[in-house]
Amino acid sequence: MADPTTLTSKGQVTVPREIRDRLGLKAGDKLTFTLLSDGTVIMRAKTKRLADLAGLLTRPGQPKVAVEDMNPFQ
């Protein structure tokens, strides 16, 4: 997938539709650009919300702990 795009005088580019669709990008989504030492640029979509991470660190068989039980000062 190598669709050409044009840099505007304001430094803006249009992300090709196929890439926007595959990444699920919508207007207002944040993108980050990382420049590697060999000149390669990596673009990442920052579309994850904090709520999307819920349950990410659980393991099978691990007991669930309520937030109230995590506060040692209660």
Secondary structure, DSSP 8 states (H G I E B T S, - for coil): --------TTS-----HHHHHHHT--TT-EEEEEE-TTS-EEEEEE---GGGGTTTT--TT-----HHHH-TT-
